[in-house]
């Protein structure tokens, strides 16, 4: 009887030891749990990084595009000097004007805006060439230009043609300019302009 009791106690102790060992193997220590949590956080942060990098790349690309566009706008726009007659037609006055790009049409429109040339005047051909080692402008207008200057007095004609000459010579850094109408020499009721003209005083 006593032997059975001793064996029973030993059996109970043995079962308890086995149970305790299994629990120890199945449960994680606090340190192990902490490491697992850290590993999870690290993996999550690594997954988020590409999205953040992509967002950063997009921001950098947008900023670069804005800088390039700003530089392009600054590069294309031009500040030119427009010449036209004063109110009593006794001298030329000048004014700096910002245009989107240096084109013959933009320069002509600036002249039109100051009343130096009629609104229906158009450029049919335009070239910058070198003649007698001088940088030169060749400009061909439609008949409206001839009509405009012919209908003015000699003083008005002088300032109208002088405004065109001075403005285009200054804008294109040239020394002389030839003006034609439909490919022919400009002829008005007061004068003919067969050759190259220089800046008017």
Phi, psi and omega per residue, in radians:
X1 nan -0.786 3.125
X2 -1.159 -0.646 3.116
X3 -1.115 -0.711 3.126
X4 -1.097 -0.700 -3.136
X5 -1.124 -0.724 3.137
X6 -1.123 -0.776 3.108
X7 -1.080 -0.682 3.117
X8 -1.095 -0.757 3.127
X9 -1.093 -0.764 3.131
X10 -1.067 -0.724 -3.133
X11 -1.107 -0.757 3.134
X12 -1.089 -0.763 3.126
X13 -1.080 -0.708 -3.127
X14 -1.107 -0.779 3.133
X15 -1.111 -0.716 3.129
X16 -1.117 -0.674 3.104
X17 -1.105 -0.774 3.123
X18 -1.062 -0.755 -3.135
X19 -1.104 -0.756 -3.141
X20 -1.112 -0.677 3.122
X21 -1.129 -0.764 3.139
X22 -1.087 -0.728 3.123
X23 -1.104 -0.695 3.132
X24 -1.112 -0.652 -3.134
X25 -1.276 -0.630 -3.031
X26 -1.415 -0.574 -3.085
X27 -1.519 2.615 3.137
X28 -1.669 2.525 3.087
X29 -1.277 2.755 3.124
X30 -0.965 -0.662 3.134
X31 -1.126 -0.712 -3.128
X32 -1.147 -0.725 3.107
X33 -1.072 -0.752 -3.139
X34 -1.086 -0.727 3.121
X35 -1.120 -0.712 3.129
X36 -1.103 -0.720 3.100
X37 -1.087 -0.750 3.113
X38 -1.081 -0.707 3.125
X39 -1.102 -0.709 3.118
X40 -1.093 -0.798 3.141
X41 -1.081 -0.726 3.135
X42 -1.069 -0.794 3.134
X43 -1.079 -0.700 3.116
X44 -1.119 -0.743 -3.139
X45 -1.145 -0.618 3.106
X46 -1.169 -0.632 3.114
X47 -1.180 -0.603 -3.114
X48 -1.353 -0.454 -3.048
X49 -1.007 -0.813 -3.136
X50 -0.991 -0.677 3.130
X51 -1.125 -0.744 3.113
X52 -1.121 -0.730 3.097
X53 -1.085 -0.695 3.141
X54 -1.138 -0.723 3.108
X55 -1.100 -0.744 3.128
X56 -1.088 -0.735 3.112
X57 -1.056 -0.732 3.137
X58 -1.106 -0.733 3.125
X59 -1.098 -0.802 3.138
X60 -1.078 -0.681 -3.138
X61 -1.146 -0.723 3.127
X62 -1.111 -0.766 3.139
X63 -1.101 -0.742 3.124
X64 -1.081 -0.765 3.125
X65 -1.060 -0.734 3.138
X66 -1.099 -0.737 3.138
X67 -1.110 -0.777 -3.129
X68 -1.096 -0.752 -3.136
X69 -1.136 -0.715 3.106
X70 -1.091 -0.756 3.119
X71 -1.108 -0.687 3.138
X72 -1.121 -0.784 3.135
X73 -1.072 -0.764 3.137
X74 -1.124 -0.673 -3.108
X75 -1.215 -0.716 -3.077
X76 -1.280 -0.674 -3.097
X77 -1.238 2.609 -3.076
X78 -2.332 2.552 3.022
X79 -1.841 2.014 -3.124
X80 -2.099 2.850 3.108
X81 -1.834 2.159 3.116
X82 -1.739 2.325 3.098
X83 -1.898 2.398 3.090
X84 -2.733 2.958 -3.072
X85 -1.341 2.591 3.006
X86 -1.298 3.082 -3.006
X87 -1.083 -0.622 -3.109
X88 -1.724 0.251 3.062
X89 0.911 0.890 3.098
X90 -2.061 -0.252 3.124
X91 -2.867 2.904 3.065
X92 -1.464 2.522 2.945
X93 -2.109 2.770 -3.118
X94 -2.283 2.690 3.130
X95 -2.606 2.380 3.093
X96 -1.413 2.335 -3.092
X97 -2.295 2.393 3.083
X98 -1.566 2.203 3.065
X99 -2.086 2.706 -3.063
X100 -1.095 -0.706 3.137
X101 -2.707 2.675 3.142
X102 -1.392 1.647 3.060
X103 -2.277 2.688 3.112
X104 -0.991 -0.670 -3.121
X105 -1.162 -0.689 3.132
X106 -1.149 -0.689 3.106
X107 -1.151 -0.766 3.120
X108 -1.068 -0.764 3.136
X109 -1.083 -0.605 3.095
X110 -1.160 -0.678 3.076
X111 -1.130 -0.741 3.130
X112 -1.085 -0.701 -3.116
X113 -1.104 -0.415 3.129
X114 -1.678 0.035 3.121
X115 1.351 0.188 -3.132
X116 -1.314 -0.423 -3.122
X117 -2.408 2.600 3.137
X118 -1.188 2.669 -3.055
X119 -1.176 -0.408 -3.110
X120 -1.565 0.051 3.104
X121 -1.289 2.363 3.129
X122 -2.327 2.668 3.072
X123 -1.645 2.212 3.140
X124 -1.700 -0.510 3.093
X125 -2.675 2.592 -3.121
X126 -2.629 2.317 3.111
X127 -2.528 2.587 2.915
X128 -1.945 2.186 -3.056
X129 -2.373 3.027 3.029
X130 -1.963 2.106 -3.133
X131 -2.202 2.164 -3.087
X132 0.944 0.730 3.134
X133 1.113 0.360 3.117
X134 -2.056 2.275 3.044
X135 -1.116 2.226 -2.977
X136 -2.331 2.700 3.055
X137 -1.946 2.370 3.000
X138 -2.113 2.126 -3.058
X139 -2.310 2.294 -3.132
X140 -2.048 2.147 -3.108
X141 -1.771 2.891 2.986
X142 -1.386 2.947 -3.080
X143 -1.029 -0.351 -3.141
X144 -1.044 -0.532 -3.140
X145 -1.193 -0.766 3.115
X146 -1.080 -0.754 3.110
X147 -1.074 -0.736 -3.114
X148 -1.059 -0.875 -3.074
X149 -1.320 -0.524 -3.141
X150 -1.173 -0.609 -3.108
X151 -1.372 0.022 3.123
X152 -1.769 2.814 3.007
X153 -1.230 3.053 -3.099
X154 -1.066 -0.623 3.125
X155 -1.199 -0.784 3.122
X156 -1.085 -0.677 3.110
X157 -1.104 -0.753 -3.137
X158 -1.005 -0.822 -3.095
X159 -1.281 -0.560 3.117
X160 -1.160 -0.868 3.140
X161 -1.205 -0.676 3.113
X162 -1.093 -0.642 3.112
X163 -1.103 -0.756 3.120
X164 -1.124 -0.850 -3.112
X165 -1.038 -0.937 -3.061
X166 -1.106 -0.695 -3.097
X167 -1.183 -0.839 -3.115
X168 -1.222 -0.660 3.110
X169 -1.099 -0.739 -3.138
X170 -1.205 -0.747 -3.084
X171 -1.123 -0.640 -3.064
X172 -1.849 0.177 3.097
X173 0.914 0.846 3.140
X174 -1.979 2.879 -3.082
X175 -1.765 -0.429 -3.100
X176 -2.566 2.778 -3.070
X177 -2.477 2.458 3.075
X178 -2.025 2.189 -3.117
X179 -1.924 2.234 3.053
X180 -2.253 2.875 3.077
X181 -2.205 2.036 -3.053
X182 0.883 0.696 3.075
X183 1.421 -0.034 -3.114
X184 -1.873 2.801 3.117
X185 -1.055 2.366 3.095
X186 -1.225 2.124 3.122
X187 -2.232 2.264 3.116
X188 -2.108 -3.095 3.102
X189 -1.250 -0.180 -3.071
X190 -1.982 -0.459 -3.056
X191 -2.836 2.923 2.984
X192 -2.035 2.642 -3.098
X193 -2.250 1.274 -3.019
X194 -1.380 -0.462 -3.024
X195 -1.962 -2.735 3.139
X196 -1.545 2.430 3.132
X197 -1.899 2.612 3.058
X198 -1.833 -3.105 -3.093
X199 -1.082 2.471 3.096
X200 -1.504 2.561 3.119
X201 -1.575 nan nan
